[in-house]
Amino acid sequence: MELSIIQIGNSKGLRIPKPLIEKYGLKDKVELILEKGYLIIKPISSPRKGWETAFKAMNENGDDQLLLNDVFENENFEAWI
C-alpha cells in the first residue's frame, strides 16, 4: 500500500485509512518500532486497563474473597529468616 507523507504543522505524518485502523485496533497511541530499515506501527495494548476500578468495586461489594485456601498451613516464617 502506498501512502503520501503529508504536512502536519511543522511535522510530517501519514494518514492511515479507516479500514486499517479498525482492522488492527489502532487507538489514540501506537508504538513505532525501527527494525532493520523498516518502520513498524504497532497498536499499544492495555490488557490491565480498568482493573483498579474493577478491584475497588469488588472490594466494596465483598466479592474479593480468596477462591483457594492459603498455600501454607503454618504461616510462621521465622525459620526462614
mmCIF file as gemmi writes it, N, C-alpha and C atoms, coordinates in Angstrom:
data_model
loop_
_atom_site.group_PDB
_atom_site.id
_atom_site.type_symbol
_atom_site.label_atom_id
_atom_site.label_alt_id
_atom_site.label_comp_id
_atom_site.label_asym_id
_atom_site.label_entity_id
_atom_site.label_seq_id
_atom_site.pdbx_PDB_ins_code
_atom_site.Cartn_x
_atom_site.Cartn_y
_atom_site.Cartn_z
_atom_site.occupancy
_atom_site.B_iso_or_equiv
_atom_site.pdbx_formal_charge
_atom_site.auth_seq_id
_atom_site.auth_asym_id
_atom_site.pdbx_PDB_model_num
ATOM 1 N N . MET Axp A 1 ? 0.854 -1.169 0 1 0 ? 1 A 1
ATOM 2 C CA . MET Axp A 1 ? 0 0 0 1 0 ? 1 A 1
ATOM 3 C C . MET Axp A 1 ? 0.897 1.227 0 1 0 ? 1 A 1
ATOM 4 N N . GLU Axp A 2 ? 0.642 2.137 -0.867 1 0 ? 2 A 1
ATOM 5 C CA . GLU Axp A 2 ? 1.414 3.366 -0.958 1 0 ? 2 A 1
ATOM 6 C C . GLU Axp A 2 ? 0.631 4.505 -0.321 1 0 ? 2 A 1
ATOM 7 N N . LEU Axp A 3 ? 1.291 5.23 0.601 1 0 ? 3 A 1
ATOM 8 C CA . LEU Axp A 3 ? 0.673 6.375 1.271 1 0 ? 3 A 1
ATOM 9 C C . LEU Axp A 3 ? 1.533 7.608 1.046 1 0 ? 3 A 1
ATOM 10 N N . SER Axp A 4 ? 0.91 8.762 1.009 1 0 ? 4 A 1
ATOM 11 C CA . SER Axp A 4 ? 1.646 10.016 0.882 1 0 ? 4 A 1
ATOM 12 C C . SER Axp A 4 ? 1.98 10.555 2.254 1 0 ? 4 A 1
ATOM 13 N N . ILE Axp A 5 ? 3.17 11.148 2.357 1 0 ? 5 A 1
ATOM 14 C CA . ILE Axp A 5 ? 3.554 11.835 3.593 1 0 ? 5 A 1
ATOM 15 C C . ILE Axp A 5 ? 3.002 13.247 3.483 1 0 ? 5 A 1
ATOM 16 N N . ILE Axp A 6 ? 2.255 13.674 4.52 1 0 ? 6 A 1
ATOM 17 C CA . ILE Axp A 6 ? 1.585 14.977 4.483 1 0 ? 6 A 1
ATOM 18 C C . ILE Axp A 6 ? 2.164 15.913 5.543 1 0 ? 6 A 1
ATOM 19 N N . GLN Axp A 7 ? 1.998 17.195 5.317 1 0 ? 7 A 1
ATOM 20 C CA . GLN Axp A 7 ? 2.442 18.222 6.26 1 0 ? 7 A 1
ATOM 21 C C . GLN Axp A 7 ? 1.416 18.332 7.385 1 0 ? 7 A 1
ATOM 22 N N . ILE Axp A 8 ? 1.912 18.289 8.636 1 0 ? 8 A 1
ATOM 23 C CA . ILE Axp A 8 ? 1.059 18.477 9.814 1 0 ? 8 A 1
ATOM 24 C C . ILE Axp A 8 ? 1.781 19.495 10.692 1 0 ? 8 A 1
ATOM 25 N N . GLY Axp A 9 ? 1.416 20.76 10.562 1 0 ? 9 A 1
ATOM 26 C CA . GLY Axp A 9 ? 2.133 21.816 11.285 1 0 ? 9 A 1
ATOM 27 C C . GLY Axp A 9 ? 3.574 21.849 10.81 1 0 ? 9 A 1
ATOM 28 N N . ASN Axp A 10 ? 4.523 21.802 11.754 1 0 ? 10 A 1
ATOM 29 C CA . ASN Axp A 10 ? 5.943 21.771 11.405 1 0 ? 10 A 1
ATOM 30 C C . ASN Axp A 10 ? 6.457 20.347 11.205 1 0 ? 10 A 1
ATOM 31 N N . SER Axp A 11 ? 5.584 19.368 11.355 1 0 ? 11 A 1
ATOM 32 C CA . SER Axp A 11 ? 5.968 17.961 11.225 1 0 ? 11 A 1
ATOM 33 C C . SER Axp A 11 ? 5.364 17.37 9.965 1 0 ? 11 A 1
ATOM 34 N N . LYS Axp A 12 ? 5.632 16.112 9.776 1 0 ? 12 A 1
ATOM 35 C CA . LYS Axp A 12 ? 5.022 15.382 8.667 1 0 ? 12 A 1
ATOM 36 C C . LYS Axp A 12 ? 4.404 14.117 9.231 1 0 ? 12 A 1
ATOM 37 N N . GLY Axp A 13 ? 3.432 13.561 8.531 1 0 ? 13 A 1
ATOM 38 C CA . GLY Axp A 13 ? 2.757 12.384 9.035 1 0 ? 13 A 1
ATOM 39 C C . GLY Axp A 13 ? 2.14 11.56 7.926 1 0 ? 13 A 1
ATOM 40 N N . LEU Axp A 14 ? 1.526 10.481 8.329 1 0 ? 14 A 1
ATOM 41 C CA . LEU Axp A 14 ? 0.82 9.584 7.421 1 0 ? 14 A 1
ATOM 42 C C . LEU Axp A 14 ? -0.656 9.561 7.782 1 0 ? 14 A 1
ATOM 43 N N . ARG Axp A 15 ? -1.501 9.496 6.791 1 0 ? 15 A 1
ATOM 44 C CA . ARG Axp A 15 ? -2.926 9.262 7.027 1 0 ? 15 A 1
ATOM 45 C C . ARG Axp A 15 ? -3.152 7.776 6.86 1 0 ? 15 A 1
ATOM 46 N N . ILE Axp A 16 ? -3.632 7.16 7.925 1 0 ? 16 A 1
ATOM 47 C CA . ILE Axp A 16 ? -3.888 5.72 7.876 1 0 ? 16 A 1
ATOM 48 C C . ILE Axp A 16 ? -5.366 5.526 7.553 1 0 ? 16 A 1
ATOM 49 N N . PRO Axp A 17 ? -5.678 4.781 6.505 1 0 ? 17 A 1
ATOM 50 C CA . PRO Axp A 17 ? -7.078 4.576 6.121 1 0 ? 17 A 1
ATOM 51 C C . PRO Axp A 17 ? -7.891 3.936 7.252 1 0 ? 17 A 1
ATOM 52 N N . LYS Axp A 18 ? -9.137 4.361 7.372 1 0 ? 18 A 1
ATOM 53 C CA . LYS Axp A 18 ? -10.03 3.891 8.435 1 0 ? 18 A 1
ATOM 54 C C . LYS Axp A 18 ? -10.138 2.37 8.498 1 0 ? 18 A 1
ATOM 55 N N . PRO Axp A 19 ? -10.258 1.662 7.364 1 0 ? 19 A 1
ATOM 56 C CA . PRO Axp A 19 ? -10.339 0.193 7.457 1 0 ? 19 A 1
ATOM 57 C C . PRO Axp A 19 ? -9.121 -0.432 8.147 1 0 ? 19 A 1
ATOM 58 N N . LEU Axp A 20 ? -7.927 0.126 7.929 1 0 ? 20 A 1
ATOM 59 C CA . LEU Axp A 20 ? -6.732 -0.396 8.595 1 0 ? 20 A 1
ATOM 60 C C . LEU Axp A 20 ? -6.751 -0.073 10.084 1 0 ? 20 A 1
ATOM 61 N N . ILE Axp A 21 ? -7.215 1.114 10.433 1 0 ? 21 A 1
ATOM 62 C CA . ILE Axp A 21 ? -7.322 1.498 11.843 1 0 ? 21 A 1
ATOM 63 C C . ILE Axp A 21 ? -8.251 0.536 12.574 1 0 ? 21 A 1
ATOM 64 N N . GLU Axp A 22 ? -9.388 0.229 11.965 1 0 ? 22 A 1
ATOM 65 C CA . GLU Axp A 22 ? -10.351 -0.683 12.588 1 0 ? 22 A 1
ATOM 66 C C . GLU Axp A 22 ? -9.831 -2.119 12.615 1 0 ? 22 A 1
ATOM 67 N N . LYS Axp A 23 ? -9.231 -2.568 11.514 1 0 ? 23 A 1
ATOM 68 C CA . LYS Axp A 23 ? -8.753 -3.955 11.429 1 0 ? 23 A 1
ATOM 69 C C . LYS Axp A 23 ? -7.674 -4.246 12.456 1 0 ? 23 A 1
ATOM 70 N N . TYR Axp A 24 ? -6.767 -3.3 12.684 1 0 ? 24 A 1
ATOM 71 C CA . TYR Axp A 24 ? -5.641 -3.537 13.583 1 0 ? 24 A 1
ATOM 72 C C . TYR Axp A 24 ? -5.827 -2.919 14.967 1 0 ? 24 A 1
ATOM 73 N N . GLY Axp A 25 ? -6.992 -2.357 15.238 1 0 ? 25 A 1
ATOM 74 C CA . GLY Axp A 25 ? -7.301 -1.851 16.573 1 0 ? 25 A 1
ATOM 75 C C . GLY Axp A 25 ? -6.433 -0.681 16.999 1 0 ? 25 A 1
ATOM 76 N N . LEU Axp A 26 ? -6.116 0.208 16.074 1 0 ? 26 A 1
ATOM 77 C CA . LEU Axp A 26 ? -5.311 1.378 16.415 1 0 ? 26 A 1
ATOM 78 C C . LEU Axp A 26 ? -6.186 2.379 17.157 1 0 ? 26 A 1
ATOM 79 N N . LYS Axp A 27 ? -5.675 2.877 18.28 1 0 ? 27 A 1
ATOM 80 C CA . LYS Axp A 27 ? -6.429 3.844 19.087 1 0 ? 27 A 1
ATOM 81 C C . LYS Axp A 27 ? -5.715 5.185 19.058 1 0 ? 27 A 1
ATOM 82 N N . ASP Axp A 28 ? -5.646 5.874 20.187 1 0 ? 28 A 1
ATOM 83 C CA . ASP Axp A 28 ? -5.041 7.201 20.259 1 0 ? 28 A 1
ATOM 84 C C . ASP Axp A 28 ? -3.52 7.173 20.182 1 0 ? 28 A 1
ATOM 85 N N . LYS Axp A 29 ? -2.901 6.08 20.601 1 0 ? 29 A 1
ATOM 86 C CA . LYS Axp A 29 ? -1.445 5.974 20.585 1 0 ? 29 A 1
ATOM 87 C C . LYS Axp A 29 ? -1.03 4.647 19.962 1 0 ? 29 A 1
ATOM 88 N N . VAL Axp A 30 ? 0.129 4.679 19.286 1 0 ? 30 A 1
ATOM 89 C CA . VAL Axp A 30 ? 0.713 3.468 18.721 1 0 ? 30 A 1
ATOM 90 C C . VAL Axp A 30 ? 2.184 3.424 19.1 1 0 ? 30 A 1
ATOM 91 N N . GLU Axp A 31 ? 2.768 2.261 18.981 1 0 ? 31 A 1
ATOM 92 C CA . GLU Axp A 31 ? 4.198 2.107 19.202 1 0 ? 31 A 1
ATOM 93 C C . GLU Axp A 31 ? 4.871 2.104 17.832 1 0 ? 31 A 1
ATOM 94 N N . LEU Axp A 32 ? 5.931 2.911 17.684 1 0 ? 32 A 1
ATOM 95 C CA . LEU Axp A 32 ? 6.687 2.958 16.445 1 0 ? 32 A 1
ATOM 96 C C . LEU Axp A 32 ? 7.995 2.211 16.674 1 0 ? 32 A 1
ATOM 97 N N . ILE Axp A 33 ? 8.215 1.142 15.918 1 0 ? 33 A 1
ATOM 98 C CA . ILE Axp A 33 ? 9.398 0.302 16.073 1 0 ? 33 A 1
ATOM 99 C C . ILE Axp A 33 ? 10.279 0.487 14.834 1 0 ? 33 A 1
ATOM 100 N N . LEU Axp A 34 ? 11.551 0.741 15.064 1 0 ? 34 A 1
ATOM 101 C CA . LEU Axp A 34 ? 12.515 0.854 13.975 1 0 ? 34 A 1
ATOM 102 C C . LEU Axp A 34 ? 13.312 -0.444 13.955 1 0 ? 34 A 1
ATOM 103 N N . GLU Axp A 35 ? 13.162 -1.212 12.88 1 0 ? 35 A 1
ATOM 104 C CA . GLU Axp A 35 ? 13.789 -2.532 12.841 1 0 ? 35 A 1
ATOM 105 C C . GLU Axp A 35 ? 14.279 -2.862 11.436 1 0 ? 35 A 1
ATOM 106 N N . LYS Axp A 36 ? 15.58 -3.057 11.317 1 0 ? 36 A 1
ATOM 107 C CA . LYS Axp A 36 ? 16.2 -3.497 10.059 1 0 ? 36 A 1
ATOM 108 C C . LYS Axp A 36 ? 15.778 -2.649 8.863 1 0 ? 36 A 1
ATOM 109 N N . GLY Axp A 37 ? 15.788 -1.333 9.045 1 0 ? 37 A 1
ATOM 110 C CA . GLY Axp A 37 ? 15.456 -0.441 7.944 1 0 ? 37 A 1
ATOM 111 C C . GLY Axp A 37 ? 13.973 -0.264 7.691 1 0 ? 37 A 1
ATOM 112 N N . TYR Axp A 38 ? 13.128 -0.773 8.586 1 0 ? 38 A 1
ATOM 113 C CA . TYR Axp A 38 ? 11.68 -0.662 8.433 1 0 ? 38 A 1
ATOM 114 C C . TYR Axp A 38 ? 11.081 0.104 9.617 1 0 ? 38 A 1
ATOM 115 N N . LEU Axp A 39 ? 9.993 0.803 9.359 1 0 ? 39 A 1
ATOM 116 C CA . LEU Axp A 39 ? 9.183 1.402 10.415 1 0 ? 39 A 1
ATOM 117 C C . LEU Axp A 39 ? 7.983 0.484 10.616 1 0 ? 39 A 1
ATOM 118 N N . ILE Axp A 40 ? 7.767 0.064 11.844 1 0 ? 40 A 1
ATOM 119 C CA . ILE Axp A 40 ? 6.642 -0.809 12.159 1 0 ? 40 A 1
ATOM 120 C C . ILE Axp A 40 ? 5.726 -0.048 13.101 1 0 ? 40 A 1
ATOM 121 N N . ILE Axp A 41 ? 4.467 0.057 12.739 1 0 ? 41 A 1
ATOM 122 C CA . ILE Axp A 41 ? 3.461 0.714 13.577 1 0 ? 41 A 1
ATOM 123 C C . ILE Axp A 41 ? 2.664 -0.385 14.263 1 0 ? 41 A 1
ATOM 124 N N . LYS Axp A 42 ? 2.685 -0.368 15.598 1 0 ? 42 A 1
ATOM 125 C CA . LYS Axp A 42 ? 2.058 -1.442 16.364 1 0 ? 42 A 1
ATOM 126 C C . LYS Axp A 42 ? 1.064 -0.841 17.355 1 0 ? 42 A 1
ATOM 127 N N . PRO Axp A 43 ? -0.143 -1.403 17.447 1 0 ? 43 A 1
ATOM 128 C CA . PRO Axp A 43 ? -1.095 -0.881 18.436 1 0 ? 43 A 1
ATOM 129 C C . PRO Axp A 43 ? -0.578 -1.106 19.85 1 0 ? 43 A 1
ATOM 130 N N . ILE Axp A 44 ? -0.849 -0.161 20.724 1 0 ? 44 A 1
ATOM 131 C CA . ILE Axp A 44 ? -0.487 -0.303 22.128 1 0 ? 44 A 1
ATOM 132 C C . ILE Axp A 44 ? -1.672 -0.947 22.835 1 0 ? 44 A 1
ATOM 133 N N . SER Axp A 45 ? -1.407 -2.087 23.448 1 0 ? 45 A 1
ATOM 134 C CA . SER Axp A 45 ? -2.492 -2.741 24.172 1 0 ? 45 A 1
ATOM 135 C C . SER Axp A 45 ? -2.367 -2.443 25.658 1 0 ? 45 A 1
ATOM 136 N N . SER Axp A 46 ? -3.48 -2.333 26.315 1 0 ? 46 A 1
ATOM 137 C CA . SER Axp A 46 ? -3.528 -2.105 27.761 1 0 ? 46 A 1
ATOM 138 C C . SER Axp A 46 ? -4.352 -3.221 28.386 1 0 ? 46 A 1
ATOM 139 N N . PRO Axp A 47 ? -3.767 -4.405 28.524 1 0 ? 47 A 1
ATOM 140 C CA . PRO Axp A 47 ? -4.547 -5.555 28.98 1 0 ? 47 A 1
ATOM 141 C C . PRO Axp A 47 ? -5.11 -5.405 30.388 1 0 ? 47 A 1
ATOM 142 N N . ARG Axp A 48 ? -4.501 -4.58 31.224 1 0 ? 48 A 1
ATOM 143 C CA . ARG Axp A 48 ? -4.981 -4.433 32.604 1 0 ? 48 A 1
ATOM 144 C C . ARG Axp A 48 ? -5.72 -3.111 32.829 1 0 ? 48 A 1
ATOM 145 N N . LYS Axp A 49 ? -6.057 -2.447 31.74 1 0 ? 49 A 1
ATOM 146 C CA . LYS Axp A 49 ? -6.767 -1.178 31.857 1 0 ? 49 A 1
ATOM 147 C C . LYS Axp A 49 ? -8.122 -1.401 32.529 1 0 ? 49 A 1
ATOM 148 N N . GLY Axp A 50 ? -8.416 -0.602 33.528 1 0 ? 50 A 1
ATOM 149 C CA . GLY Axp A 50 ? -9.688 -0.701 34.232 1 0 ? 50 A 1
ATOM 150 C C . GLY Axp A 50 ? -9.681 -1.668 35.4 1 0 ? 50 A 1
ATOM 151 N N . TRP Axp A 51 ? -8.567 -2.381 35.609 1 0 ? 51 A 1
ATOM 152 C CA . TRP Axp A 51 ? -8.514 -3.343 36.71 1 0 ? 51 A 1
ATOM 153 C C . TRP Axp A 51 ? -8.645 -2.667 38.061 1 0 ? 51 A 1
ATOM 154 N N . GLU Axp A 52 ? -8.016 -1.514 38.241 1 0 ? 52 A 1
ATOM 155 C CA . GLU Axp A 52 ? -8.067 -0.84 39.541 1 0 ? 52 A 1
ATOM 156 C C . GLU Axp A 52 ? -9.511 -0.513 39.925 1 0 ? 52 A 1
ATOM 157 N N . THR Axp A 53 ? -10.27 0.01 38.993 1 0 ? 53 A 1
ATOM 158 C CA . THR Axp A 53 ? -11.675 0.329 39.245 1 0 ? 53 A 1
ATOM 159 C C . THR Axp A 53 ? -12.47 -0.937 39.553 1 0 ? 53 A 1
ATOM 160 N N . ALA Axp A 54 ? -12.202 -2 38.787 1 0 ? 54 A 1
ATOM 161 C CA . ALA Axp A 54 ? -12.915 -3.264 38.999 1 0 ? 54 A 1
ATOM 162 C C . ALA Axp A 54 ? -12.587 -3.851 40.37 1 0 ? 54 A 1
ATOM 163 N N . PHE Axp A 55 ? -11.317 -3.791 40.785 1 0 ? 55 A 1
ATOM 164 C CA . PHE Axp A 55 ? -10.928 -4.324 42.089 1 0 ? 55 A 1
ATOM 165 C C . PHE Axp A 55 ? -11.561 -3.529 43.226 1 0 ? 55 A 1
ATOM 166 N N . LYS Axp A 56 ? -11.641 -2.213 43.063 1 0 ? 56 A 1
ATOM 167 C CA . LYS Axp A 56 ? -12.282 -1.386 44.097 1 0 ? 56 A 1
ATOM 168 C C . LYS Axp A 56 ? -13.76 -1.753 44.221 1 0 ? 56 A 1
ATOM 169 N N . ALA Axp A 57 ? -14.413 -1.945 43.079 1 0 ? 57 A 1
ATOM 170 C CA . ALA Axp A 57 ? -15.83 -2.323 43.091 1 0 ? 57 A 1
ATOM 171 C C . ALA Axp A 57 ? -16.018 -3.695 43.732 1 0 ? 57 A 1
ATOM 172 N N . MET Axp A 58 ? -15.115 -4.628 43.441 1 0 ? 58 A 1
ATOM 173 C CA . MET Axp A 58 ? -15.193 -5.957 44.049 1 0 ? 58 A 1
ATOM 174 C C . MET Axp A 58 ? -15.066 -5.859 45.565 1 0 ? 58 A 1
ATOM 175 N N . ASN Axp A 59 ? -14.134 -5.024 46.021 1 0 ? 59 A 1
ATOM 176 C CA . ASN Axp A 59 ? -13.933 -4.85 47.453 1 0 ? 59 A 1
ATOM 177 C C . ASN Axp A 59 ? -15.17 -4.26 48.112 1 0 ? 59 A 1
ATOM 178 N N . GLU Axp A 60 ? -15.744 -3.252 47.491 1 0 ? 60 A 1
ATOM 179 C CA . GLU Axp A 60 ? -16.943 -2.609 48.043 1 0 ? 60 A 1
ATOM 180 C C . GLU Axp A 60 ? -18.122 -3.572 48.102 1 0 ? 60 A 1
ATOM 181 N N . ASN Axp A 61 ? -18.186 -4.505 47.142 1 0 ? 61 A 1
ATOM 182 C CA . ASN Axp A 61 ? -19.28 -5.487 47.102 1 0 ? 61 A 1
ATOM 183 C C . ASN Axp A 61 ? -18.988 -6.74 47.916 1 0 ? 61 A 1
ATOM 184 N N . GLY Axp A 62 ? -17.776 -6.818 48.495 1 0 ? 62 A 1
ATOM 185 C CA . GLY Axp A 62 ? -17.4 -8.007 49.256 1 0 ? 62 A 1
ATOM 186 C C . GLY Axp A 62 ? -17.104 -9.212 48.379 1 0 ? 62 A 1
ATOM 187 N N . ASP Axp A 63 ? -16.79 -8.968 47.11 1 0 ? 63 A 1
ATOM 188 C CA . ASP Axp A 63 ? -16.529 -10.056 46.163 1 0 ? 63 A 1
ATOM 189 C C . ASP Axp A 63 ? -15.049 -10.415 46.055 1 0 ? 63 A 1
ATOM 190 N N . ASP Axp A 64 ? -14.206 -9.851 46.903 1 0 ? 64 A 1
ATOM 191 C CA . ASP Axp A 64 ? -12.772 -10.091 46.784 1 0 ? 64 A 1
ATOM 192 C C . ASP Axp A 64 ? -12.279 -11.129 47.791 1 0 ? 64 A 1
ATOM 193 N N . GLN Axp A 65 ? -12.956 -12.241 47.839 1 0 ? 65 A 1
ATOM 194 C CA . GLN Axp A 65 ? -12.591 -13.327 48.743 1 0 ? 65 A 1
ATOM 195 C C . GLN Axp A 65 ? -11.666 -14.313 48.026 1 0 ? 65 A 1
ATOM 196 N N . LEU Axp A 66 ? -10.795 -14.985 48.8 1 0 ? 66 A 1
ATOM 197 C CA . LEU Axp A 66 ? -9.92 -15.998 48.219 1 0 ? 66 A 1
ATOM 198 C C . LEU Axp A 66 ? -10.739 -17.179 47.707 1 0 ? 66 A 1
ATOM 199 N N . LEU Axp A 67 ? -10.379 -17.676 46.542 1 0 ? 67 A 1
ATOM 200 C CA . LEU Axp A 67 ? -11.059 -18.846 45.985 1 0 ? 67 A 1
ATOM 201 C C . LEU Axp A 67 ? -10.386 -20.138 46.417 1 0 ? 67 A 1
ATOM 202 N N . LEU Axp A 68 ? -9.105 -20.042 46.797 1 0 ? 68 A 1
ATOM 203 C CA . LEU Axp A 68 ? -8.348 -21.198 47.261 1 0 ? 68 A 1
ATOM 204 C C . LEU Axp A 68 ? -7.814 -20.898 48.652 1 0 ? 68 A 1
ATOM 205 N N . ASN Axp A 69 ? -7.625 -21.95 49.444 1 0 ? 69 A 1
ATOM 206 C CA . ASN Axp A 69 ? -7.026 -21.764 50.76 1 0 ? 69 A 1
ATOM 207 C C . ASN Axp A 69 ? -5.577 -21.346 50.604 1 0 ? 69 A 1
ATOM 208 N N . ASP Axp A 70 ? -5.036 -20.724 51.652 1 0 ? 70 A 1
ATOM 209 C CA . ASP Axp A 70 ? -3.627 -20.356 51.638 1 0 ? 70 A 1
ATOM 210 C C . ASP Axp A 70 ? -2.767 -21.583 51.402 1 0 ? 70 A 1
ATOM 211 N N . VAL Axp A 71 ? -1.629 -21.385 50.785 1 0 ? 71 A 1
ATOM 212 C CA . VAL Axp A 71 ? -0.724 -22.486 50.469 1 0 ? 71 A 1
ATOM 213 C C . VAL Axp A 71 ? -0.081 -23.035 51.738 1 0 ? 71 A 1
ATOM 214 N N . PHE Axp A 72 ? 0.25 -22.157 52.684 1 0 ? 72 A 1
ATOM 215 C CA . PHE Axp A 72 ? 0.958 -22.562 53.88 1 0 ? 72 A 1
ATOM 216 C C . PHE Axp A 72 ? -0.026 -22.804 55.026 1 0 ? 72 A 1
ATOM 217 N N . GLU Axp A 73 ? 0.086 -23.955 55.638 1 0 ? 73 A 1
ATOM 218 C CA . GLU Axp A 73 ? -0.759 -24.24 56.802 1 0 ? 73 A 1
ATOM 219 C C . GLU Axp A 73 ? -0.269 -23.449 57.995 1 0 ? 73 A 1
ATOM 220 N N . ASN Axp A 74 ? 1.045 -23.388 58.185 1 0 ? 74 A 1
ATOM 221 C CA . ASN Axp A 74 ? 1.639 -22.658 59.294 1 0 ? 74 A 1
ATOM 222 C C . ASN Axp A 74 ? 2.319 -21.429 58.712 1 0 ? 74 A 1
ATOM 223 N N . GLU Axp A 75 ? 1.787 -20.26 59.005 1 0 ? 75 A 1
ATOM 224 C CA . GLU Axp A 75 ? 2.33 -19.047 58.442 1 0 ? 75 A 1
ATOM 225 C C . GLU Axp A 75 ? 3.404 -18.424 59.318 1 0 ? 75 A 1
ATOM 226 N N . ASN Axp A 76 ? 4.107 -19.244 60.071 1 0 ? 76 A 1
ATOM 227 C CA . ASN Axp A 76 ? 5.21 -18.771 60.881 1 0 ? 76 A 1
ATOM 228 C C . ASN Axp A 76 ? 6.472 -18.852 60.024 1 0 ? 76 A 1
ATOM 229 N N . PHE Axp A 77 ? 6.929 -17.712 59.54 1 0 ? 77 A 1
ATOM 230 C CA . PHE Axp A 77 ? 8.075 -17.677 58.653 1 0 ? 77 A 1
ATOM 231 C C . PHE Axp A 77 ? 9.387 -17.349 59.369 1 0 ? 77 A 1
ATOM 232 N N . GLU Axp A 78 ? 9.386 -17.405 60.712 1 0 ? 78 A 1
ATOM 233 C CA . GLU Axp A 78 ? 10.595 -17.078 61.458 1 0 ? 78 A 1
ATOM 234 C C . GLU Axp A 78 ? 11.748 -18.001 61.117 1 0 ? 78 A 1
ATOM 235 N N . ALA Axp A 79 ? 11.468 -19.245 60.778 1 0 ? 79 A 1
ATOM 236 C CA . ALA Axp A 79 ? 12.523 -20.207 60.431 1 0 ? 79 A 1
ATOM 237 C C . ALA Axp A 79 ? 13.199 -19.817 59.127 1 0 ? 79 A 1
ATOM 238 N N . TRP Axp A 80 ? 12.55 -18.998 58.321 1 0 ? 80 A 1
ATOM 239 C CA . TRP Axp A 80 ? 13.072 -18.609 57.024 1 0 ? 80 A 1
ATOM 240 C C . TRP Axp A 80 ? 14.061 -17.435 57.128 1 0 ? 80 A 1
ATOM 241 N N . ILE Axp A 81 ? 14.017 -16.753 58.275 1 0 ? 81 A 1
ATOM 242 C CA . ILE Axp A 81 ? 14.842 -15.536 58.426 1 0 ? 81 A 1
ATOM 243 C C . ILE Axp A 81 ? 16.255 -15.892 58.781 1 0 ? 81 A 1
